[in-house]
Amino acid sequence: MLIRSLTLATLLAFVGPSFAADDDSPLVKDVGRARPLIVIAPSSVDPVWLNLKKSLDDSANRKGFTDRNMVLYTVINTMGQRDGKDLDPQSTMALIRSLKLGAGAKSKIILIGKDGEKKLEQSDAVELKEIFNTVDQLPTAEKEATVPVPAPVAEVAPVKGAKGTKGKPAKPAKPAEQPDD
């Protein structure tokens, strides 16, 4: 029994991180609902980030940003935020892993569509108008993409006069015996 437990623990130690890598990204919540705009910058005084931040502070640009159903993710010096709210370190690293960027010290601006695919990726300064034009040129199928809502489940009414609907629950069966190692 001890050998089986050690084998299982070793296997999970090697394979476990690969199972958790894909589903823990915060971008998964936005698929079908919003278009994430991701800014990755090495510092808070990075000119690419400051230029985009200045553009977003303009009220007309901010309205255009929300009208296009976009959300802003920022990763500045490994500190992540979603629309100004801090992400925990695990979510930030999962976001970076899900983008599959590789190593690099340059700033990046990435636009993800509602379908979860990259629509724009730039390493240098990008004007907000260019990002808006990219969103406006998307096919209508992508613009109207939404997450399907599950159909409501109808409750099943108990059959009148059915035997066993009320009363004591049945006794659980005995577990099978396991051989010793």
VEXVO-781257 format. One line per field, with one value per residue (C-alpha): residue number from 1; x, y, z. Coordinates in Angstrom, 2 decimals. Example, Ala and Ser with C-alpha at 12.3 -4.5 7.8 and 13.67 -1.06 7.14 Angstrom:
marba <- c(1  2)
x <- c(12.30  13.67)
y <- c(-4.50  -1.06)
z <- c(7.80  7.14)
END
This chain:
marba <- c(1  2  3  4  5  6  7  8  9  10  11  12  13  14  15  16  17  18  19  20  21  22  23  24  25  26  27  28  29  30  31  32  33  34  35  36  37  38  39  40  41  42  43  44  45  46  47  48  49  50  51  52  53  54  55  56  57  58  59  60  61  62  63  64  65  66  67  68  69  70  71  72  73  74  75  76  77  78  79  80  81  82  83  84  85  86  87  88  89  90  91  92  93  94  95  96  97  98  99  100  101  102  103  104  105  106  107  108  109  110  111  112  113  114  115  116  117  118  119  120  121  122  123  124  125  126  127  128  129  130  131  132  133  134  135  136  137  138  139  140  141  142  143  144  145  146  147  148  149  150  151  152  153  154  155  156  157  158  159  160  161  162  163  164  165  166  167  168  169  170  171  172  173  174  175  176  177  178  179  180  181)
x <- c(0.00  2.86  4.44  1.19  0.85  4.40  4.00  0.77  2.27  5.30  3.11  0.92  3.97  5.15  1.82  -0.20  1.11  0.28  -3.36  -3.71  -1.97  -4.85  -8.01  -6.85  -6.31  -8.56  -9.14  -11.36  -14.08  -14.12  -14.53  -17.83  -18.45  -15.73  -12.64  -9.58  -6.91  -3.73  -0.80  2.43  5.08  8.35  7.70  5.00  6.90  7.08  6.24  3.97  1.87  1.83  0.69  -2.17  -3.15  -3.28  -5.52  -7.87  -8.22  -10.01  -13.78  -14.58  -11.99  -13.21  -16.77  -15.55  -13.66  -16.77  -19.06  -16.85  -17.24  -13.55  -11.77  -8.24  -5.70  -2.36  0.74  3.28  6.43  4.64  1.74  -1.53  -4.80  -8.16  -9.90  -7.93  -8.58  -5.59  -5.17  -3.51  -0.01  -1.28  -3.86  -1.27  1.16  -1.67  -2.56  1.03  1.26  -1.98  -0.65  2.41  4.65  8.04  10.81  11.24  11.83  9.77  6.28  3.44  -0.12  -2.42  -6.08  -8.06  -11.41  -14.59  -13.70  -10.51  -8.11  -5.44  -6.57  -3.67  -0.19  2.27  5.61  5.71  3.31  -0.19  -2.74  -6.13  -7.77  -5.88  -7.20  -10.74  -10.39  -9.27  -12.36  -14.65  -13.28  -13.98  -16.53  -20.09  -20.03  -17.24  -18.93  -22.12  -20.40  -21.79  -21.53  -24.48  -26.80  -27.77  -31.44  -33.40  -33.89  -37.48  -38.14  -39.36  -42.47  -42.58  -45.02  -48.00  -48.27  -44.73  -43.10  -39.88  -40.25  -40.31  -38.89  -35.52  -32.58  -31.03  -27.92  -24.67  -22.95  -19.72  -16.58  -14.58  -11.57  -8.22  -5.24  -2.23  1.14)
y <- c(0.00  2.34  1.75  2.64  5.85  6.94  6.15  8.16  11.11  11.16  11.00  13.89  15.97  15.78  15.92  18.18  21.57  20.74  20.09  23.40  25.55  26.10  26.56  28.97  31.98  34.96  35.29  32.19  34.22  36.79  34.39  35.24  38.20  40.81  41.65  41.77  44.36  43.26  45.57  44.02  46.54  46.17  49.30  51.82  54.58  52.63  55.01  52.45  52.06  55.79  56.63  54.13  55.17  58.83  57.91  55.90  58.81  60.81  60.46  59.93  57.15  55.57  55.53  53.92  51.36  50.35  50.52  47.91  45.68  45.71  45.08  46.21  43.82  45.25  43.39  45.92  44.51  41.16  42.87  42.18  44.09  43.70  47.05  48.57  45.72  43.68  40.07  37.56  36.39  32.97  34.56  36.98  34.17  32.11  35.09  35.37  31.60  31.55  34.20  32.05  35.07  33.67  35.68  39.36  42.70  44.78  46.08  44.27  45.21  42.32  42.38  39.18  38.71  37.35  34.01  33.86  34.31  37.01  39.77  42.21  41.90  44.81  45.33  49.08  51.96  51.51  54.25  53.55  54.40  51.50  49.14  50.44  49.97  46.37  45.70  47.43  45.32  42.00  39.74  40.06  36.48  37.46  40.72  38.92  35.99  35.27  32.44  30.09  30.14  26.65  25.80  25.76  22.29  21.33  19.81  16.26  15.77  12.60  9.96  9.61  6.29  5.28  3.01  4.16  7.91  8.56  6.63  5.40  5.54  2.25  0.98  1.61  -1.40  -2.69  -1.47  -4.10  -5.45  -4.36  -6.71  -5.73  -5.16)
z <- c(0.00  0.79  -2.61  -4.37  -2.38  -3.11  -6.81  -7.00  -5.12  -7.43  -10.52  -9.32  -8.48  -12.08  -13.92  -11.60  -12.81  -16.42  -15.50  -13.65  -16.27  -18.69  -16.66  -13.96  -16.23  -15.48  -19.25  -19.15  -17.39  -20.21  -23.16  -24.85  -22.55  -23.12  -25.14  -22.87  -23.65  -21.91  -21.23  -19.98  -18.95  -17.03  -14.92  -14.10  -15.95  -19.22  -22.13  -23.86  -20.70  -19.92  -23.47  -23.34  -19.81  -20.89  -23.84  -21.59  -19.16  -21.88  -21.35  -25.06  -25.33  -22.10  -23.44  -26.68  -24.59  -22.63  -25.70  -27.38  -24.33  -23.43  -20.12  -19.25  -17.79  -16.74  -15.62  -14.42  -12.88  -12.22  -10.40  -12.21  -12.26  -14.00  -14.53  -11.63  -9.17  -8.04  -9.13  -6.84  -7.88  -9.03  -11.35  -12.70  -13.52  -15.05  -17.24  -18.47  -19.06  -21.03  -23.42  -24.28  -24.73  -23.89  -22.33  -23.12  -21.47  -23.90  -23.27  -24.99  -25.83  -26.68  -27.71  -27.21  -28.94  -27.40  -28.95  -26.85  -29.79  -30.13  -32.48  -32.02  -30.50  -30.50  -28.78  -29.32  -28.74  -30.15  -30.48  -28.93  -32.26  -33.88  -31.20  -31.73  -35.51  -34.96  -32.83  -35.33  -38.22  -36.50  -38.22  -36.97  -35.68  -33.27  -32.32  -31.35  -29.63  -26.21  -23.75  -24.15  -21.18  -19.96  -20.31  -17.05  -15.62  -14.93  -11.53  -11.54  -9.45  -7.32  -8.48  -6.16  -4.43  -5.36  -2.85  -1.22  -1.74  1.98  4.87  6.02  3.64  2.60  4.38  2.51  1.02  2.58  0.83  -1.04  0.78  -0.60  -0.54  1.54  -0.11)
END
